[in-house]
C-alpha cells in the first residue's frame, strides 16, 4: 500500500482570515488550529462570534433529516463512510491505535447504529443526552502520530470531519439512490446538520456558515487533507468478515469460497461509485463512464424498491423507527429507550471500557432504563 499526501496543501478558502497572526489551515487539517484552547479531555472553547452549541434546538419530526435519515439503505454506503472518515490523518491514526478493526466487526457496526442515530432521534424522549454520551465515548481516544504530533478524538476539527461524513453522506446517498433531493433541500439538510452537531456539546468553530461554504470545505478536504492509510485499507478489506447475522446459516466453507470474493468486488465497486474523483485518484481506483451508467441505473432501481414500494417504517433502523412510533402513538412517549440486541454487546472484558456503547453497563450505573431489542 502506498501512502499518498498532496504537496500542494494551501489555506482552506472557507476558513481563511485576513489576520495573518491568526491564519489557520482548513478546520479538519492534520494540525491543531493556532490559538485553540483545549482542556484535558480535548474540549475547545468557542471563539467569539461563534454561535454556541447550547443555543441550537434538537431536530424533530418536522425536519428533513428525520424524514430521510436512519434507514437501512445507508448500509450500501457503509464502506464509504468508514473509509473516508479514516482518511483524515488524525482520525485514521486514532482508529488504528485504539480500535481492533477486525474484532467483532459486525457487532460493532450494528450496535453503533443505536447511539449514532439516537443523537438525532432521541429528541422526542425527555431527558436524553445521547449526543453528550457519544461525545464522551471519545474522551480517552488520544495519542501521538508518527511525526510526533498529538491527536485527540475531541479535537473539534477531527470531530467535525466525522460528523460531516454522516450528514453529507446522507446527501450523497440520496443523490445516488434516492429519495432524490432538490438543491434547496440540500441546503436545508446542511442547516439542520448544525443543530445535529450541536447535540455533541463540542465547539462549533469548524462548522461552515453556508452549504456553499461546506462544499468548498469538502472539496478542500478531498484534494488537500485526506490521505491513504492502513486503517483505510483495513476498512475496505471485507474478505475476513464472517456472514452478517441474518446470513449466519450459510456454511463457512461456502461463504469463504464463493460469496466473499463477490462481496468484496461488489462493495468496492459501490464504494468507488460514492467517492469523489480526488479520492479515487488517491486510492488508485478506476471509474469508467460505463461504471457510472450502471451505477445510475442501479440507483434508480433502489429508489423504486426502497423508497416507493417498501413501507417507511420497516426501512428504518430500530432507534429511528422507535422514535417515529412514539410520535405516531404506537409506543408510549415515556417508554424506555430501545437499545441494541444482546448479541451485539461488546466482549465481556470490554463492557466497562468507556470507549464503548454498552447499554447493560449504563443500566448498572442507573444512567437510564434499558430495553434491549429482540430484532
NUZATI-195608 format. One line per field, with one value per residue (C-alpha): x negated, y, z; chain; residue in one letter; residue number from 1. Coordinates in steps of 0.2 Angstrom, whole numbers. Example, Ala and Ser with C-alpha at 12.3 -4.5 7.8 and 13.67 -1.06 7.14 Angstrom:
BEGIN
x: [-62	-68] $
y: [-22	-5] $
z: [39	36] $
unit: [A	A] $
code: [a	s] $
pos: [1	2] $
This chain:
BEGIN
x: [0	-6	-3	2	0	4	-11	0	9	15	26	44	54	69	59	46	44	37	27	10	7	22	21	25	27	43	53	50	32	20	13	21	28	17	25	36	40	41	45	38	52	49	64	61	68	79	71	80	94	97	115	113	120	132	142	147	163	163	171	188	201	204	186	180	166	179	189	174	160	159	163	156	151	136	128	124	113	105	88	88	92	79	65	67	68	51	43	42	24	28	44	36	22	34	44	28	21	37	49	47	53	56	63	82	84	102	107	98	107	124	123	116	132	141	132	127	145	151	141	155	170	169	175	193	188	187	171	160	142	137	125	116	114	107	95	89	85	71	63	49	45	29	11	-4	-6	-21	-28	-27	-12	3	21	37	53	62	51	66	58	57	74	82	75	83	100	98	96	113	123	116	116	134	135	123	134	149	140	136	150	164	175	168	166	168	154	165	167	148	146	160	151	135	143	151	134	128	142	137	119	123	130	112	108	92	85	95	80	76	94	95	108	117	120	109	95	97	95	79	73	77	68	53	53	53	39	28	30	37	24	22	19	18	34	42	37	42	59	60	55	70	63	61	79	90	108	119	131	146	135	127	134	123	108	91	84	97	96	77	75	90	98	83	74	90	95	78	79	97	95	78	87	102	89	79	96	99	81	76	64	49	52	52	36	28	33	29	47	53	71	76	91	99	97	106	120	123	122	135	146	144	148	165	169	165	175	190	190	184	192	208	213	207	216	206	207	199	185	179	166	174	170	177	192	195	194	207	218	218	223	237	243	238	226	229	218	211	206	188	176	173	155	145	149	138	129	121	114	95	85	86	69	73	90	83	72	78	75	89	108	114	132	131	116	125	140	130	124	143	139	156	168	163	173	163	171	175	173] $
y: [0	17	32	47	65	81	93	107	110	128	138	132	146	144	147	159	175	192	192	185	182	171	162	144	129	120	115	97	99	87	101	109	126	140	148	133	131	113	105	89	80	88	101	118	135	143	158	175	177	158	153	140	123	126	139	126	116	97	91	84	75	91	91	84	74	65	61	53	48	32	19	3	10	18	0	2	16	8	6	23	31	21	23	41	45	36	46	61	59	61	51	37	36	36	21	12	14	12	0	-18	-16	-35	-39	-42	-30	-34	-32	-15	-9	-15	-8	9	12	15	29	37	38	42	59	64	54	53	71	65	57	69	70	61	67	55	67	70	51	49	63	56	39	48	57	44	42	52	48	53	52	45	63	66	77	74	69	69	62	78	90	99	99	80	78	89	79	63	72	79	61	57	71	74	55	57	69	58	43	52	59	41	30	42	49	62	80	97	110	119	103	100	117	113	97	107	120	105	97	112	108	89	93	105	90	84	99	102	118	124	133	121	122	131	145	140	125	133	135	117	111	121	113	96	98	106	91	78	87	93	84	66	53	34	25	7	9	15	-1	-12	-5	-8	-26	-36	-53	-58	-54	-68	-68	-55	-61	-63	-75	-85	-101	-101	-114	-106	-115	-109	-91	-91	-99	-92	-77	-67	-64	-57	-47	-39	-35	-28	-17	-10	-5	3	12	18	25	35	43	60	59	65	51	38	45	45	27	22	16	17	23	22	30	13	11	27	22	6	15	27	13	4	19	21	3	5	21	12	-3	5	22	19	1	-3	5	18	11	-5	4	12	6	1	18	29	18	18	37	38	26	37	52	42	35	17	17	27	43	38	20	15	19	5	-2	-15	-33	-43	-52	-35	-31	-29	-44	-46	-39	-23	-19	-7	2	20	20	8	10	-4	-2	-15	-6	10	2	-5	13	18	31	26	12	-1	-12	-22	-25	-43	-39] $
z: [0	-5	7	-3	3	-8	-8	-13	3	5	16	16	7	19	35	29	38	34	51	47	65	66	50	51	39	35	51	48	43	52	63	78	74	82	97	101	120	125	141	147	139	122	123	115	120	106	98	100	87	85	90	104	104	118	108	95	97	94	77	77	66	56	50	33	42	52	35	26	38	48	35	30	13	22	23	4	9	25	17	10	27	37	24	21	39	42	28	40	46	64	64	55	67	82	74	71	89	98	88	84	66	63	80	81	66	63	81	82	66	71	89	84	74	90	98	82	76	93	93	81	85	104	105	107	124	138	147	135	131	118	109	125	128	111	113	130	122	114	129	131	112	111	107	96	77	68	65	84	84	95	91	101	95	103	93	85	68	69	77	64	50	57	58	40	33	42	37	20	17	18	4	-7	-4	-9	-24	-30	-23	-18	-12	-25	-17	-24	-21	-8	1	2	9	22	27	30	41	51	52	63	76	74	78	92	102	105	115	107	99	84	77	62	55	39	38	22	11	-2	11	16	-2	-3	13	7	-9	0	12	-3	-13	1	18	16	13	11	27	33	43	27	18	33	32	13	15	20	15	33	38	43	36	43	57	46	35	49	42	27	30	32	18	6	12	11	-6	-16	-8	0	-17	-25	-9	-9	-28	-27	-11	-18	-34	-24	-13	-28	-35	-20	-19	-26	-40	-30	-18	-32	-38	-20	-18	-36	-40	-58	-63	-81	-90	-91	-72	-70	-81	-72	-55	-60	-66	-50	-41	-50	-46	-27	-26	-34	-22	-6	-7	-17	-14	4	20	28	45	40	31	46	59	76	85	72	70	89	88	74	83	99	88	79	96	93	108	124	124	141	136	139	125	113	113	103	105	117	103	98	115	117	124	142	146	136	143	156	143	142	124	120	120	131	137	151	159	158	166	180	183	183	169	160	159	147	135	123	106	100	82] $
unit: [A	A	A	A	A	A	A	A	A	A	A	A	A	A	A	A	A	A	A	A	A	A	A	A	A	A	A	A	A	A	A	A	A	A	A	A	A	A	A	A	A	A	A	A	A	A	A	A	A	A	A	A	A	A	A	A	A	A	A	A	A	A	A	A	A	A	A	A	A	A	A	A	A	A	A	A	A	A	A	A	A	A	A	A	A	A	A	A	A	A	A	A	A	A	A	A	A	A	A	A	A	A	A	A	A	A	A	A	A	A	A	A	A	A	A	A	A	A	A	A	A	A	A	A	A	A	A	A	A	A	A	A	A	A	A	A	A	A	A	A	A	A	A	A	A	A	A	A	A	A	A	A	A	A	A	A	A	A	A	A	A	A	A	A	A	A	A	A	A	A	A	A	A	A	A	A	A	A	A	A	A	A	A	A	A	A	A	A	A	A	A	A	A	A	A	A	A	A	A	A	A	A	A	A	A	A	A	A	A	A	A	A	A	A	A	A	A	A	A	A	A	A	A	A	A	A	A	A	A	A	A	A	A	A	A	A	A	A	A	A	A	A	A	A	A	A	A	A	A	A	A	A	A	A	A	A	A	A	A	A	A	A	A	A	A	A	A	A	A	A	A	A	A	A	A	A	A	A	A	A	A	A	A	A	A	A	A	A	A	A	A	A	A	A	A	A	A	A	A	A	A	A	A	A	A	A	A	A	A	A	A	A	A	A	A	A	A	A	A	A	A	A	A	A	A	A	A	A	A	A	A	A	A	A	A	A	A	A	A	A	A	A	A	A	A	A	A	A	A	A	A	A	A	A	A	A	A	A	A	A	A	A	A	A	A	A	A	A	A	A	A	A	A	A	A] $
code: [x	x	x	x	x	x	x	x	x	x	x	x	x	x	x	x	x	x	x	x	x	x	x	x	x	x	x	x	x	x	x	x	x	x	x	x	x	x	x	x	x	x	x	x	x	x	x	x	x	x	x	x	x	x	x	x	x	x	x	x	x	x	x	x	x	x	x	x	x	x	x	x	x	x	x	x	x	x	x	x	x	x	x	x	x	x	x	x	x	x	x	x	x	x	x	x	x	x	x	x	x	x	x	x	x	x	x	x	x	x	x	x	x	x	x	x	x	x	x	x	x	x	x	x	x	x	x	x	x	x	x	x	x	x	x	x	x	x	x	x	x	x	x	x	x	x	x	x	x	x	x	x	x	x	x	x	x	x	x	x	x	x	x	x	x	x	x	x	x	x	x	x	x	x	x	x	x	x	x	x	x	x	x	x	x	x	x	x	x	x	x	x	x	x	x	x	x	x	x	x	x	x	x	x	x	x	x	x	x	x	x	x	x	x	x	x	x	x	x	x	x	x	x	x	x	x	x	x	x	x	x	x	x	x	x	x	x	x	x	x	x	x	x	x	x	x	x	x	x	x	x	x	x	x	x	x	x	x	x	x	x	x	x	x	x	x	x	x	x	x	x	x	x	x	x	x	x	x	x	x	x	x	x	x	x	x	x	x	x	x	x	x	x	x	x	x	x	x	x	x	x	x	x	x	x	x	x	x	x	x	x	x	x	x	x	x	x	x	x	x	x	x	x	x	x	x	x	x	x	x	x	x	x	x	x	x	x	x	x	x	x	x	x	x	x	x	x	x	x	x	x	x	x	x	x	x	x	x	x	x	x	x	x	x	x	x	x	x	x	x	x	x	x	x	x] $
pos: [1	2	3	4	5	6	7	8	9	10	11	12	13	14	15	16	17	18	19	20	21	22	23	24	25	26	27	28	29	30	31	32	33	34	35	36	37	38	39	40	41	42	43	44	45	46	47	48	49	50	51	52	53	54	55	56	57	58	59	60	61	62	63	64	65	66	67	68	69	70	71	72	73	74	75	76	77	78	79	80	81	82	83	84	85	86	87	88	89	90	91	92	93	94	95	96	97	98	99	100	101	102	103	104	105	106	107	108	109	110	111	112	113	114	115	116	117	118	119	120	121	122	123	124	125	126	127	128	129	130	131	132	133	134	135	136	137	138	139	140	141	142	143	144	145	146	147	148	149	150	151	152	153	154	155	156	157	158	159	160	161	162	163	164	165	166	167	168	169	170	171	172	173	174	175	176	177	178	179	180	181	182	183	184	185	186	187	188	189	190	191	192	193	194	195	196	197	198	199	200	201	202	203	204	205	206	207	208	209	210	211	212	213	214	215	216	217	218	219	220	221	222	223	224	225	226	227	228	229	230	231	232	233	234	235	236	237	238	239	240	241	242	243	244	245	246	247	248	249	250	251	252	253	254	255	256	257	258	259	260	261	262	263	264	265	266	267	268	269	270	271	272	273	274	275	276	277	278	279	280	281	282	283	284	285	286	287	288	289	290	291	292	293	294	295	296	297	298	299	300	301	302	303	304	305	306	307	308	309	310	311	312	313	314	315	316	317	318	319	320	321	322	323	324	325	326	327	328	329	330	331	332	333	334	335	336	337	338	339	340	341	342	343	344	345	346	347	348	349	350	351	352	353	354	355	356	357	358	359	360	361	362	363	364	365	366	367	368	369	370	371	372	373	374	375] $
